[in-house]
């Protein structure tokens, strides 16, 4: 197993100096923050105590001045180092904001592709297996794009997460069964975990995604074979962790480490591994989003990522996840989804500013039996609602639109009709919409890109929901 020497760690942190940055202190480079200053202070005090009885005051002052000069230079170097971490934090934050915006627009495009391909597939006769196979490829590609978008949202920390108490040992055990088939025969996998439970406050899917990305990277780095070790343990209370992150209570975290004996990375590569679309793999074999997703999802958990790598030796990645005070509960079994799509005969006001998506959504709703009234933005939606209020049973609206936004339309309609039913949709995730306080709690939402099944179920849910005043 690759041993991680103190002071040779790259990490992300949710608070304290260098917050949000990927910190890279390479072997033989800058010691942990404040270490040099403490050493020099101790040296100065030691010189004063030990040598003052045997030297003249002038000699002692000269030695002390030289030590003080070295200390000042060390503090300046440390300040420059911290400034570099701040620049890296700002860089990653800017990229994260850009990634979130791209994900929103891309989700609108994917919604059109997925819905139209489903409509085409449903219209084809069963004997046209060749065309159905081609449409299936289109849908698979669109779902792959949706997965990439979730990666972008993960990096920008806008992915929807559902936190609960999990036993980190069980997460690793489940993942190990899933990844064994993708590991080549020349890669040995070892699982190391304590006998005691390791409860963490985390999202199960996100933790599996983090570990799957790390395991995949480790596998790809061991083309000639090697050993993959996944280890679960409490965060160390001594050694490299608190020295590298002195403002963190290490006892508040559990650690899961993924170590490989692969090719390793040089310092320049380590410094860039959290950047979206940066990859060391051959063209066409990697998206460059794996470590970006690890970074963003770990940040959403309030955790840390530590990376140490040596060329020709291997890579060690440690993910620190906050502990939970509760015992891990048995995961509830999700109820099965409806096999058949249920439509209706009600009238729906569709408010969507993207023409292609509006047209596609209308065709889907009409296929399900609904009557659809279209509006190109919130302003037109308000006019159409006031003109045909008596026949509109539901308003299906985008959230962010020109002129009048979805939430502003909601407020204007509910002013005169507190029982009006709404269903919102957006290319941004539900959690991001909630963090911006754009929608009231409890308002129904369907995320783009939706499938026809997703939309059909949410529309029925909104229509059958008891109408309650705001």
matplotlib code that plots the C-alpha trace (Angstrom):
import matplotlib.pyplot as plt

x = [0.0, 1.2, 2.3, 1.4, 4.1, 3.2, 3.0, 2.5, -1.2, -3.6, -7.0, -10.2, -11.8, -15.2, -13.9, -10.9, -7.9, -7.8, -11.5, -12.6, -9.2, -7.2, -4.1, -0.9, 2.1, 4.5, 7.1, 10.1, 8.0, 6.2, 5.6, 2.1, 0.9, 2.8, 5.3, 8.4, 7.4, 7.0, 10.3, 12.1, 10.4, 11.5, 15.0, 15.3, 14.1, 16.5, 19.4, 18.6, 18.4, 21.4, 24.0, 23.4, 25.6, 28.6, 28.4, 28.6, 25.4, 26.5, 27.1, 23.8, 21.9, 23.6, 22.4, 18.9, 18.7, 19.7, 17.1, 14.4, 15.4, 14.9, 11.6, 10.4, 11.3, 9.4, 6.3, 6.5, 6.8, 3.9, 1.8, 2.5, 1.6, -1.8, -2.4, -1.8, -4.4, -6.9, -6.4, -7.0, -10.2, -11.5, -10.6, -12.5, -15.4, -15.6, -15.4, -18.1, -20.5, -19.8, -20.4, -23.8, -24.9, -23.8, -25.6, -28.9, -28.8, -27.7, -30.6, -33.1, -31.5, -31.5, -35.2, -36.1, -34.0, -35.3, -38.9, -38.9, -37.1, -39.7, -42.5, -41.0, -40.4, -44.0, -45.3, -43.3, -44.8, -43.3, -41.9, -39.6, -36.9, -34.1, -35.6, -36.4, -32.8, -31.6, -33.9, -32.7, -29.1, -30.3, -31.9, -28.8, -26.6, -29.0, -29.0, -25.2, -25.3, -27.6, -25.1, -22.3, -24.6, -25.0, -21.2, -21.1, -23.8, -21.8, -18.7, -20.6, -22.2, -25.7, -26.6, -29.7, -28.6, -30.7, -28.7, -29.2, -27.0, -25.0, -22.5, -19.4, -18.3, -21.6, -21.2, -17.8, -19.0, -21.8, -19.5, -16.9, -19.4, -20.4, -16.9, -15.3, -16.5, -14.9, -11.5, -9.1, -7.7, -4.3, -5.7, -6.1, -8.7, -8.4, -11.0, -9.9, -12.5, -12.9, -15.2, -17.1, -19.8, -18.6, -21.8, -21.6, -24.1, -24.1, -26.1, -25.8, -25.8, -23.2, -20.9, -21.1, -20.4, -17.4, -15.9, -16.8, -14.9, -11.9, -11.9, -12.2, -9.2, -7.2, -8.0, -7.0, -3.7, -2.8, -2.7, 0.1, -1.8, -1.4, -3.2, -6.3, -6.9, -10.1, -9.8, -12.3, -11.1, -11.7, -9.9, -6.5, -6.1, -2.3, 0.0, -0.6, -4.3, -4.4, -1.1, -2.3, -5.8, -5.2, -8.6, -10.5, -11.7, -10.4, -12.6, -15.7, -14.8, -14.5, -12.1, -12.4, -9.1, -8.6, -5.0, -3.5, 0.0, -0.3, 1.7, 1.2, 1.1, 3.7, 3.1, 1.9, -0.9, -1.9, -2.5, -5.0, -6.9, -10.0, -10.5, -13.5, -12.5, -8.9, -7.8, -4.6, -6.3, -6.1, -8.6, -12.0, -11.4, -12.3, -14.6, -12.3, -15.2, -14.4, -12.3, -14.3, -17.4, -15.4, -14.5, -18.0, -19.9, -17.4, -17.8, -21.6, -21.0, -18.9, -15.9, -12.4, -10.4, -6.7, -4.5, -0.9, 0.8, 4.3, 5.3, 6.0, 4.7, 1.0, -1.8, -3.6, -6.9, -8.5, -12.1, -13.1, -16.9, -18.6, -19.6, -23.2, -24.4, -27.1, -26.8, -27.1, -30.6, -31.6, -32.2, -35.9, -37.1, -38.4, -42.0, -42.1, -42.9, -46.1, -45.7, -48.3, -48.4, -51.6, -52.9, -56.1, -58.5, -57.7, -56.4, -52.8, -51.3, -47.7, -45.3, -41.8, -39.5, -37.6, -39.7, -38.3, -38.9, -42.3, -43.4, -42.1, -43.8, -47.1, -47.0, -46.2, -49.1, -51.5, -50.4, -51.4, -54.9, -54.5, -55.6, -52.6, -52.5, -49.1, -47.3, -43.7, -42.9, -44.3, -45.8, -47.8, -48.6, -50.2, -52.3, -53.4, -54.3, -56.4, -58.2, -59.0, -58.8, -62.1, -60.8, -57.2, -56.6, -52.8, -50.0, -46.8, -44.1, -40.3, -38.6, -36.3, -37.7, -37.5, -40.0, -41.8, -40.2, -42.0, -42.0, -43.3, -46.1, -46.9, -47.2, -49.4, -51.8, -52.1, -52.9, -56.3, -56.6, -55.0, -56.2, -54.4, -52.3, -48.6, -45.9, -42.5, -39.6, -36.0, -32.6, -31.3, -31.6, -34.3, -31.7, -30.2, -33.7, -34.3, -31.0, -31.9, -35.3, -37.0, -39.9, -42.0, -41.5, -43.8, -44.3, -44.1, -41.1, -39.8, -36.2, -35.0, -34.2, -37.4, -38.6, -42.3, -42.8, -41.4, -43.6, -46.7, -46.4, -45.7, -48.6, -51.0, -49.6, -50.1, -53.7, -54.8, -53.2, -55.8, -55.9, -54.8, -54.5, -51.0]
y = [0.0, 3.5, 5.3, 9.0, 11.0, 14.0, 17.3, 15.6, 16.0, 17.6, 18.4, 20.3, 21.9, 23.4, 26.0, 27.7, 29.0, 27.9, 27.0, 25.2, 24.9, 21.9, 22.1, 20.5, 20.2, 17.9, 15.8, 18.0, 21.1, 23.5, 22.0, 22.2, 25.7, 27.5, 24.7, 26.7, 29.6, 27.4, 25.7, 29.1, 30.5, 27.5, 27.8, 31.5, 30.8, 27.8, 30.0, 32.6, 30.1, 28.0, 30.4, 33.7, 32.7, 31.9, 34.7, 38.4, 40.3, 41.4, 37.8, 36.7, 39.6, 38.7, 35.1, 36.2, 38.7, 36.0, 33.7, 36.4, 37.1, 33.5, 33.5, 36.6, 34.9, 31.7, 33.7, 35.5, 32.2, 30.8, 33.9, 33.4, 29.7, 30.6, 33.2, 30.5, 28.3, 31.2, 31.7, 28.0, 28.2, 31.1, 29.3, 26.2, 28.2, 30.1, 26.9, 25.4, 28.3, 28.0, 24.2, 24.7, 27.1, 24.8, 21.9, 23.9, 24.7, 21.2, 19.7, 21.6, 20.1, 16.6, 16.8, 17.5, 14.5, 12.1, 13.0, 13.0, 9.6, 8.1, 9.5, 8.1, 4.7, 4.5, 5.3, 2.6, -0.8, -3.7, -5.3, -2.4, -3.7, -2.0, 1.5, 0.8, -0.3, 3.0, 5.0, 3.0, 4.1, 7.8, 7.4, 5.7, 8.5, 11.1, 9.3, 9.3, 13.0, 13.4, 11.4, 13.9, 16.8, 15.2, 15.2, 18.9, 19.6, 17.4, 19.5, 22.8, 21.3, 21.6, 17.9, 16.8, 14.8, 13.0, 12.8, 10.0, 8.0, 5.3, 2.8, 3.5, -0.1, -1.2, 1.3, 0.0, -3.7, -3.0, -1.2, -3.9, -6.4, -4.1, -3.3, -6.7, -7.6, -4.5, -5.2, -7.2, -10.5, -9.0, -6.5, -7.7, -5.9, -5.7, -4.3, -3.2, -2.1, -2.0, -4.3, -1.3, 0.6, 3.8, 5.9, 8.9, 11.6, 11.1, 10.4, 6.8, 7.3, 10.1, 8.0, 5.2, 7.6, 9.0, 5.6, 4.2, 7.1, 6.5, 2.8, 3.3, 5.7, 3.3, 0.4, 2.5, 3.4, -0.3, -1.4, -3.9, -5.1, -4.3, -4.0, -1.9, -1.3, 0.3, 1.1, 2.5, 4.0, 6.9, 10.1, 10.1, 12.3, 12.6, 12.7, 14.2, 15.0, 17.6, 19.0, 19.7, 20.9, 22.3, 24.0, 20.7, 18.4, 15.1, 13.1, 14.5, 12.4, 8.9, 8.2, 6.0, 5.6, 4.2, 3.2, 1.8, 0.6, 2.1, 4.5, 7.5, 11.2, 14.0, 17.1, 19.2, 16.6, 16.4, 20.1, 19.9, 16.7, 18.5, 20.5, 19.5, 17.9, 17.5, 13.9, 11.9, 9.2, 8.7, 10.7, 9.1, 7.0, 9.5, 12.5, 14.3, 14.6, 11.8, 13.7, 16.9, 14.9, 13.6, 17.1, 18.6, 15.7, 15.6, 19.4, 18.9, 16.5, 19.0, 16.7, 16.7, 15.0, 14.2, 13.1, 11.8, 10.3, 9.3, 8.4, 4.7, 4.1, 4.7, 7.0, 7.3, 9.2, 9.7, 11.0, 12.4, 12.2, 13.8, 11.4, 10.9, 10.7, 8.3, 4.6, 3.6, 2.6, -0.2, 1.3, 1.5, -0.2, 2.3, 1.6, 0.2, 2.7, 2.5, 0.3, 2.1, 5.8, 7.5, 10.5, 12.5, 14.9, 18.1, 21.3, 22.4, 25.8, 25.1, 28.0, 27.4, 29.9, 27.4, 26.8, 23.3, 22.1, 23.7, 22.0, 18.6, 19.0, 19.8, 16.7, 14.6, 16.0, 15.7, 12.1, 11.5, 12.9, 16.5, 19.7, 22.2, 25.9, 27.3, 30.5, 31.5, 33.2, 34.2, 37.4, 35.6, 32.8, 35.3, 36.8, 33.4, 32.3, 35.4, 35.0, 31.2, 30.8, 28.8, 25.9, 25.6, 22.8, 23.0, 25.4, 23.6, 26.3, 26.6, 28.4, 30.9, 32.8, 36.3, 39.0, 37.2, 34.2, 31.1, 32.0, 35.5, 33.9, 31.7, 34.7, 36.7, 33.8, 32.8, 36.3, 36.0, 32.2, 30.7, 27.2, 27.2, 24.1, 24.4, 22.0, 23.5, 22.3, 23.4, 22.4, 23.4, 20.8, 20.9, 21.5, 24.5, 26.0, 25.5, 27.1, 30.2, 30.3, 30.5, 28.2, 27.8, 24.6, 21.9, 23.1, 20.1, 20.0, 17.8, 18.1, 18.3, 16.2, 14.3, 11.2, 10.9, 8.6, 11.2, 14.0, 11.9, 10.8, 14.4, 15.9, 13.3, 13.9, 17.7, 17.3, 14.9, 16.9, 18.7, 22.3, 24.4, 28.2, 29.7]
z = [0.0, -0.8, 2.4, 2.6, 4.1, 6.3, 4.3, 1.0, 0.6, -1.8, -0.3, -0.5, 2.6, 3.4, 5.8, 7.1, 5.1, 1.5, 1.6, -1.5, -2.9, -4.1, -2.0, -3.2, -0.9, -2.6, -1.0, -0.2, -0.7, 1.7, 5.1, 6.7, 7.4, 10.2, 10.7, 9.7, 11.8, 14.9, 14.3, 14.0, 17.0, 19.0, 17.6, 18.6, 22.1, 22.4, 21.3, 23.8, 26.6, 25.8, 24.5, 26.3, 29.3, 27.0, 24.3, 24.2, 23.7, 20.3, 19.1, 20.5, 18.8, 15.5, 15.7, 16.7, 13.9, 11.4, 12.8, 12.7, 9.0, 8.1, 10.0, 8.0, 4.8, 5.8, 6.7, 3.3, 1.5, 3.5, 2.6, -1.1, -0.7, 0.8, -1.9, -4.5, -2.7, -2.7, -6.4, -7.0, -4.9, -6.9, -10.1, -9.2, -7.9, -11.2, -13.2, -11.0, -11.8, -15.5, -15.3, -13.6, -16.3, -19.1, -17.3, -17.3, -21.0, -21.9, -19.9, -22.1, -25.2, -23.7, -22.7, -26.4, -27.6, -25.0, -25.3, -29.2, -29.3, -26.9, -29.0, -32.2, -30.5, -29.3, -32.8, -34.6, -35.3, -33.4, -36.6, -37.2, -34.8, -36.8, -36.3, -32.7, -32.2, -33.7, -31.5, -28.5, -29.4, -29.5, -26.1, -24.6, -25.9, -24.4, -21.1, -21.3, -21.8, -18.8, -16.7, -17.8, -16.8, -13.4, -13.3, -14.0, -11.4, -9.0, -9.6, -9.2, -6.0, -7.4, -7.6, -5.7, -2.6, 0.0, 3.3, 5.8, 8.2, 6.4, 7.6, 5.5, 5.8, 4.1, 1.3, 0.6, 0.8, -1.6, -4.0, -3.9, -5.2, -8.0, -9.2, -9.1, -12.6, -14.1, -12.6, -14.8, -13.5, -12.8, -10.3, -6.8, -4.7, -0.9, 1.5, 5.0, 7.5, 11.3, 13.2, 14.7, 12.7, 10.8, 10.7, 8.3, 7.3, 3.5, 0.3, -0.6, -4.4, -4.2, -2.0, -4.5, -7.3, -5.5, -4.8, -8.3, -9.9, -7.7, -8.3, -12.1, -12.1, -10.0, -12.4, -15.4, -13.7, -13.3, -16.9, -16.0, -12.9, -9.2, -6.0, -5.3, -1.6, -0.2, 3.5, 5.9, 9.2, 11.6, 10.5, 12.3, 15.3, 14.9, 11.9, 8.5, 8.8, 11.6, 10.5, 7.0, 8.2, 11.6, 11.9, 11.5, 14.3, 12.9, 15.3, 13.4, 10.3, 9.0, 6.1, 3.1, 1.2, -2.3, -2.9, -6.1, -7.1, -10.6, -12.7, -10.3, -11.2, -11.3, -9.2, -12.2, -12.9, -9.2, -9.1, -12.0, -11.2, -9.9, -13.1, -15.2, -18.5, -17.5, -18.1, -18.5, -20.4, -24.2, -26.4, -26.4, -23.2, -20.5, -19.9, -17.5, -15.0, -12.6, -10.1, -10.6, -9.5, -6.5, -5.6, -5.9, -4.2, -1.3, -0.9, -0.7, 2.1, 4.0, 3.6, 2.3, -0.4, 0.1, -2.8, -2.8, -5.8, -6.9, -10.4, -10.6, -7.1, -7.2, -5.9, -2.6, -2.4, 1.0, 1.3, 4.7, 5.4, 8.4, 11.1, 12.1, 15.7, 14.7, 14.0, 10.3, 9.5, 7.1, 3.7, 2.8, -0.3, -2.8, -4.1, -7.6, -10.4, -12.4, -15.4, -17.4, -18.1, -16.8, -18.7, -18.4, -20.1, -18.2, -19.6, -19.0, -19.5, -20.6, -20.0, -21.6, -23.3, -25.4, -28.5, -29.3, -25.8, -25.6, -28.9, -27.7, -24.3, -25.9, -28.1, -25.1, -23.1, -26.0, -26.5, -22.8, -23.5, -22.2, -23.8, -23.9, -24.0, -24.8, -23.6, -24.6, -21.3, -17.9, -19.2, -21.9, -19.5, -17.1, -20.0, -21.2, -17.6, -17.0, -20.3, -19.9, -16.1, -15.9, -18.1, -16.9, -14.4, -14.1, -14.9, -16.0, -16.0, -16.4, -13.5, -15.2, -18.1, -19.6, -18.7, -15.9, -14.2, -13.1, -9.4, -10.3, -12.4, -9.4, -7.1, -9.5, -10.2, -6.6, -5.7, -7.5, -7.3, -4.2, -5.3, -8.6, -9.2, -10.4, -11.5, -12.2, -14.3, -14.8, -16.1, -12.7, -10.0, -7.4, -4.6, -6.5, -7.1, -3.4, -2.3, -4.4, -2.7, -6.0, -5.1, -2.0, 0.0, -1.1, -4.7, -7.1, -9.4, -12.3, -13.3, -16.9, -18.8, -17.9, -19.6, -20.6, -17.6, -15.3, -16.7, -16.8, -13.1, -11.9, -13.9, -12.4, -9.0, -9.4, -10.7, -8.0, -5.2, -3.1, -4.0, -1.0, -0.7, -0.6]

ax = plt.figure().add_subplot(projection="3d")
ax.plot(x, y, z, "-o")
ax.set_aspect("equal")
plt.show()
